[in-house]
């Protein structure tokens, strides 16, 4: 961070402290509760965000390995990495804009699961040359696809629970947001 940015941040903090200093205790409590609600919402989306990042980097590494060989099968890991990346961006935007659920992530993961399942079947039937030329046996490619599918199914399960408000973090989020709405 440059000195100019550091000075700007210090000035912003000082202005914020001056602004809050003139407010009653009620307003300070309101800002505190607002941060609690935001933290609870972020915790609800944490698993989806990290699993989406895991899926993204898993497919990205597969894409780089297959690209080094020069196979046309590199389209599939690129597609899967893009779908996971889009879902990851949607998750981050959803947290920042206070969305309760993600619209497109579930649909993207369903398509990605179908494509990965087709790749697993194709690898077992036709061989490893198209999608996994860097592996010794086609079974390893199918196992890799099953790991990708399992991770995507875990994300879909969490998204369903979040949609139905049955996830573990929802109780905390509902409690904190109810307390915050009673204050304001």
C-alpha positions in Angstrom: 0.0 0.0 0.0 1.4 3.4 -0.9 1.7 6.3 1.5 -1.0 8.2 -0.4 -3.5 5.3 0.0 -2.5 4.9 3.7 -3.1 8.6 4.4 -6.5 8.3 2.6 -7.5 5.3 4.7 -6.5 7.1 7.9 -8.5 10.2 6.9 -11.5 8.0 6.1 -11.3 6.3 9.5 -10.9 9.6 11.3 -14.0 11.0 9.5 -16.0 7.9 10.3 -15.0 8.1 14.0 -16.0 11.8 14.1 -19.3 10.9 12.5 -20.1 8.1 14.9 -18.9 10.1 17.9 -21.8 12.5 17.6 -24.4 9.7 17.3 -26.1 8.1 20.3 -25.2 4.6 21.5 -28.2 3.3 19.5 -26.6 4.1 16.2 -23.3 2.5 17.1 -25.2 -0.6 18.1 -27.0 -0.5 14.8 -23.7 -0.5 12.9 -22.4 -3.4 15.0 -25.6 -5.4 14.4 -25.4 -4.7 10.7 -21.9 -6.2 10.7 -23.1 -9.2 12.5 -25.8 -9.8 9.9 -23.3 -9.4 7.1 -20.9 -11.9 8.8 -23.7 -14.4 9.3 -24.7 -14.1 5.6 -21.0 -14.5 4.5 -20.8 -17.6 6.6 -23.8 -19.1 4.9 -22.1 -18.8 1.5 -18.6 -19.7 2.7 -18.8 -23.5 1.8 -20.2 -22.8 -1.7 -17.5 -20.2 -2.3 -14.6 -22.4 -1.3 -15.9 -25.5 -3.0 -16.5 -23.5 -6.2 -12.9 -22.3 -6.0 -11.7 -25.9 -5.5 -13.7 -27.1 -8.5 -12.4 -24.1 -10.5 -8.7 -24.9 -9.8 -9.2 -28.6 -10.2 -10.6 -28.1 -13.7 -8.0 -25.4 -14.5 -5.2 -27.7 -13.6 -6.8 -30.4 -15.8 -7.1 -27.9 -18.6 -3.4 -26.9 -18.3 -2.3 -30.5 -18.4 -4.4 -31.4 -21.4 -3.4 -28.2 -23.2 0.2 -29.1 -22.8 -0.5 -32.3 -24.8 -2.5 -30.5 -27.4 -5.7 -32.5 -27.3 -9.1 -31.2 -28.4 -10.4 -32.6 -25.2 -9.2 -29.4 -23.5 -12.6 -27.9 -24.2 -14.3 -29.9 -21.5 -12.1 -28.8 -18.5 -12.1 -25.2 -19.9 -16.0 -25.3 -19.9 -16.1 -26.8 -16.4 -13.6 -24.2 -15.1 -15.6 -21.4 -16.6 -18.9 -22.7 -15.1 -17.2 -23.0 -11.7 -15.7 -19.5 -12.1 -19.1 -18.0 -13.0 -20.7 -19.7 -10.0 -17.9 -18.4 -7.8 -18.3 -14.8 -9.1 -22.1 -15.1 -8.6 -21.5 -16.3 -5.0 -19.2 -13.3 -4.3 -21.6 -10.8 -5.9 -24.5 -12.5 -4.0 -22.8 -12.0 -0.7 -21.9 -8.4 -1.5 -25.4 -7.5 -2.7 -27.3 -9.3 0.1 -28.9 -12.0 -2.1 -30.5 -14.9 -0.3 -29.9 -17.5 -3.0 -27.9 -18.0 -6.2 -29.9 -18.2 -9.4 -27.5 -19.6 -11.9 -24.9 -21.6 -9.9 -27.2 -24.7 -9.5 -28.0 -24.8 -13.2 -24.4 -24.4 -14.1 -23.3 -27.2 -11.8 -26.0 -29.5 -13.2 -24.7 -29.0 -16.8 -21.1 -29.4 -15.6 -22.1 -32.7 -13.8 -23.7 -34.0 -17.0 -20.7 -33.1 -19.1 -18.2 -34.6 -16.6 -20.3 -37.8 -16.5 -20.2 -38.1 -20.2 -16.4 -37.6 -20.1 -16.1 -40.4 -17.5 -18.2 -42.8 -19.7 -16.3 -41.8 -22.8 -13.0 -42.3 -21.1 -13.9 -45.8 -19.9 -15.3 -46.8 -23.3 -13.0 -45.2 -25.8 -9.8 -44.8 -23.8 -7.8 -42.1 -22.1 -6.2 -40.5 -25.2 -8.9 -37.8 -25.7 -9.3 -36.4 -22.2 -6.5 -37.9 -20.1 -3.5 -38.6 -22.2 -1.2 -37.9 -19.3 -2.6 -40.8 -17.2 -1.6 -44.4 -17.5 -5.0 -46.0 -17.2 -8.5 -44.8 -18.2 -9.8 -45.8 -14.7 -7.8 -42.9 -13.2 -9.5 -40.5 -15.5 -12.9 -41.8 -14.5 -11.9 -41.5 -10.8 -10.9 -37.9 -11.4 -14.3 -37.3 -13.1 -16.0 -38.9 -10.1 -14.2 -36.6 -7.7 -15.3 -33.6 -9.8 -18.9 -34.8 -9.8 -18.8 -35.5 -6.0 -17.6 -32.0 -5.3 -20.2 -30.5 -7.6 -22.9 -32.6 -6.0 -21.8 -31.3 -2.5 -22.2 -27.7 -3.8 -25.6 -28.5 -5.2 -26.7 -30.1 -1.9 -25.6 -27.0 0.0 -27.4 -24.7 -2.5 -30.6 -26.7 -2.1 -30.3 -26.4 1.7 -29.7 -22.7 1.4 -32.8 -22.4 -0.8 -34.9 -24.3 1.6 -33.4 -22.5 4.7 -32.4 -25.8 6.3 -28.6 -25.2 6.3 -26.8 -25.1 9.7 -25.9 -21.4 9.3 -29.4 -20.2 8.6 -30.5 -20.4 12.2 -27.7 -18.0 13.3 -28.4 -15.7 10.3 -32.1 -15.6 11.1 -31.4 -14.9 14.8 -28.9 -12.1 14.1 -31.0 -10.4 11.4 -34.1 -10.6 13.7 -32.2 -8.9 16.5 -30.9 -6.3 14.2 -34.3 -5.5 12.8 -35.6 -5.1 16.4 -33.0 -2.4 17.0 -33.7 -0.3 13.9 
